[in-house]
């Protein structure tokens, strides 16, 4: 799979990593618009592109941008949902909300840990897609564990505050995670493919400056 920085336009080795990361940040900003639009689209419950945006930033961007951008994107969506009065969106039980945001940060951390592995597998399309799907699965599983712990803490969910109550919460969340996992994998692959297709245009823009 092509990377964001095409081989024909690669600068010196000393600057290639930072240049590719900068290009990826540009693409992430474009993906934010798509992610927000999908957030307000009539998609199935728990089917969202925000997890994939966090994974994309972990895989392809670097520095502080990698960490604050996905969280800022999610916060922006929550603000829009809250002030627009959209049911099921906006601010909610603070501990649960904090754990949801923590879950997204962990998704970025997990994907960042596998970023070099994904990039080294980019020579074969099938291997690259399989690797990214695996990373998306692991990141999504971490989010499920963290966010459902927050749901267990939420008094509105009325789970017994005991190990059995926590287990019941996780079991009840599995059907919802099926939709979340599907969207995390599909959008991660789609975002990576979009970035690959957009790479020549991003490279031309960079070299015309």
C-alpha positions as CSV (number, residue, x, y, z in Angstrom):
1,X,0.0,0.0,0.0
2,X,1.4,3.4,-0.9
3,X,2.4,5.6,2.0
4,X,1.6,9.3,2.4
5,X,5.0,10.2,1.1
6,X,5.5,8.8,-2.3
7,X,8.8,7.2,-3.1
8,X,9.3,9.4,-6.2
9,X,9.0,12.6,-4.1
10,X,10.9,11.5,-1.0
11,X,13.3,14.1,0.5
12,X,16.5,13.2,2.3
13,X,16.3,10.4,4.9
14,X,16.9,12.8,7.7
15,X,13.7,14.7,7.0
16,X,11.4,12.0,5.5
17,X,9.7,10.9,8.7
18,X,8.8,14.5,9.8
19,X,7.7,15.4,6.3
20,X,5.4,12.3,6.1
21,X,4.0,13.1,9.5
22,X,3.2,16.6,8.5
23,X,1.4,15.4,5.4
24,X,-0.5,12.9,7.5
25,X,-1.6,15.8,9.8
26,X,-3.0,17.6,6.8
27,X,-5.0,14.5,5.8
28,X,-6.2,14.1,9.4
29,X,-7.7,17.6,9.3
30,X,-9.5,16.6,6.1
31,X,-10.7,13.4,7.7
32,X,-12.1,15.4,10.6
33,X,-14.7,17.0,8.4
34,X,-15.8,13.6,7.1
35,X,-15.8,12.2,10.6
36,X,-18.0,15.0,11.9
37,X,-20.4,14.6,9.0
38,X,-20.7,10.9,9.6
39,X,-21.3,11.5,13.3
40,X,-24.5,13.4,12.5
41,X,-25.5,11.0,9.7
42,X,-28.2,8.4,10.3
43,X,-25.8,5.5,10.8
44,X,-26.4,2.4,13.0
45,X,-26.0,2.9,16.7
46,X,-22.3,2.9,17.9
47,X,-21.2,3.0,14.2
48,X,-18.8,5.9,14.2
49,X,-15.5,7.1,12.5
50,X,-14.0,8.7,15.6
51,X,-12.2,5.6,16.7
52,X,-10.7,5.3,13.2
53,X,-9.6,8.9,13.4
54,X,-7.8,8.2,16.7
55,X,-6.1,5.1,15.1
56,X,-5.1,7.0,12.0
57,X,-3.4,9.7,14.1
58,X,-1.6,7.1,16.1
59,X,-0.4,5.3,13.0
60,X,0.6,8.2,10.8
61,X,1.1,11.4,12.7
62,X,3.5,12.3,15.5
63,X,4.3,14.8,18.2
64,X,1.6,16.5,20.3
65,X,-0.7,16.6,17.3
66,X,-1.1,12.8,17.5
67,X,-2.5,13.1,21.0
68,X,-4.6,16.2,21.2
69,X,-6.2,16.1,17.7
70,X,-8.5,13.1,18.2
71,X,-9.6,14.2,21.6
72,X,-10.3,17.7,20.3
73,X,-12.3,16.3,17.5
74,X,-14.4,14.2,19.8
75,X,-14.9,17.2,22.2
76,X,-16.0,19.4,19.2
77,X,-18.6,16.8,18.3
78,X,-19.9,16.6,21.9
79,X,-20.2,20.4,22.0
80,X,-22.1,20.5,18.8
81,X,-24.4,17.7,19.9
82,X,-24.9,19.3,23.3
83,X,-25.8,22.8,22.2
84,X,-27.8,21.6,19.2
85,X,-29.9,19.4,21.6
86,X,-29.4,16.2,19.6
87,X,-30.7,13.2,21.6
88,X,-27.9,10.8,22.6
89,X,-25.1,13.3,22.0
90,X,-23.4,15.9,24.2
91,X,-22.2,15.8,27.7
92,X,-23.1,13.1,30.2
93,X,-22.0,11.5,33.5
94,X,-18.5,13.0,34.1
95,X,-16.6,9.9,35.2
96,X,-18.0,7.9,32.2
97,X,-17.2,10.8,29.8
98,X,-13.6,11.0,31.1
99,X,-13.2,7.3,30.6
100,X,-14.5,7.5,27.1
101,X,-12.0,10.2,26.3
102,X,-9.3,8.1,28.0
103,X,-10.4,5.2,25.8
104,X,-9.8,7.2,22.6
105,X,-6.4,8.3,23.9
106,X,-5.5,4.6,24.5
107,X,-6.7,3.8,21.0
108,X,-4.1,6.4,19.7
109,X,-1.4,4.9,22.0
110,X,-2.0,1.4,20.9
111,X,-1.9,2.3,17.2
112,X,1.2,4.5,17.7
113,X,2.9,1.5,19.2
114,X,2.3,-0.5,16.1
115,X,2.9,2.4,13.6
116,X,6.3,1.1,12.5
117,X,5.0,-2.4,12.0
118,X,2.2,-1.1,9.8
119,X,4.6,1.0,7.7
120,X,7.0,-1.9,7.2
121,X,4.1,-4.0,5.9
122,X,3.0,-1.4,3.4
123,X,4.8,-3.2,0.5
124,X,2.0,-5.8,0.1
125,X,-1.6,-4.5,0.0
126,X,-3.1,-7.6,1.5
127,X,-0.6,-7.7,4.3
128,X,-1.0,-4.0,5.0
129,X,-4.8,-4.2,5.3
130,X,-4.6,-7.3,7.5
131,X,-2.1,-5.5,9.8
132,X,-4.2,-2.4,10.0
133,X,-7.3,-4.5,10.7
134,X,-5.5,-6.2,13.6
135,X,-4.3,-2.9,15.0
136,X,-7.9,-1.6,14.8
137,X,-9.2,-4.7,16.5
138,X,-6.8,-4.3,19.4
139,X,-7.4,-0.6,19.8
140,X,-11.2,-1.1,19.7
141,X,-11.0,-3.8,22.3
142,X,-9.1,-1.4,24.6
143,X,-11.7,1.2,24.1
144,X,-14.5,-1.3,24.9
145,X,-12.9,-2.3,28.2
146,X,-12.3,1.2,29.3
147,X,-15.6,2.8,28.2
148,X,-17.7,0.0,29.6
149,X,-16.0,0.4,32.9
150,X,-17.3,4.0,32.7
151,X,-20.8,2.7,31.9
152,X,-20.6,0.5,35.0
153,X,-19.8,3.5,37.1
154,X,-22.7,5.5,35.7
155,X,-25.6,5.4,38.3
156,X,-28.1,5.8,35.5
157,X,-27.1,2.3,34.2
158,X,-28.0,0.8,37.6
159,X,-25.4,-1.9,37.5
160,X,-24.5,-3.5,40.9
161,X,-21.1,-2.1,42.0
162,X,-19.5,-5.6,42.3
163,X,-17.4,-7.9,40.1
164,X,-20.5,-9.6,39.0
165,X,-22.1,-6.3,38.1
166,X,-19.1,-5.3,36.1
167,X,-19.1,-8.6,34.2
168,X,-22.8,-8.1,33.5
169,X,-22.0,-4.6,32.1
170,X,-19.4,-6.0,29.8
171,X,-21.6,-8.8,28.6
172,X,-24.4,-6.4,27.9
173,X,-22.0,-4.2,25.9
174,X,-20.9,-6.9,23.5
175,X,-23.7,-6.4,21.0
176,X,-22.9,-2.7,20.9
177,X,-19.2,-3.3,20.5
178,X,-19.9,-5.4,17.4
179,X,-21.0,-2.3,15.6
180,X,-18.2,-0.2,17.1
181,X,-15.6,-2.8,16.1
182,X,-17.0,-3.0,12.5
183,X,-16.8,0.8,12.1
184,X,-13.3,1.0,13.6
185,X,-11.9,-1.6,11.2
186,X,-13.8,-0.3,8.1
187,X,-13.0,3.4,8.7
188,X,-9.4,2.7,9.6
189,X,-8.9,0.8,6.3
190,X,-10.9,3.5,4.4
191,X,-9.0,6.4,5.9
192,X,-5.7,4.7,5.1
193,X,-6.8,4.1,1.5
194,X,-8.0,7.7,1.3
195,X,-4.6,9.0,2.5
196,X,-2.8,6.8,0.0
197,X,-4.9,8.1,-2.9
198,X,-4.4,11.7,-1.7
199,X,-0.7,11.3,-1.2
200,X,0.4,12.6,-4.7
201,X,-1.7,15.8,-4.3
202,X,-0.3,16.4,-0.8
203,X,3.3,15.9,-2.1
204,X,2.8,18.3,-5.0
205,X,1.3,20.9,-2.6
206,X,4.4,20.5,-0.3
207,X,6.9,20.8,-3.2
208,X,5.2,23.9,-4.6
209,X,5.8,25.9,-1.4
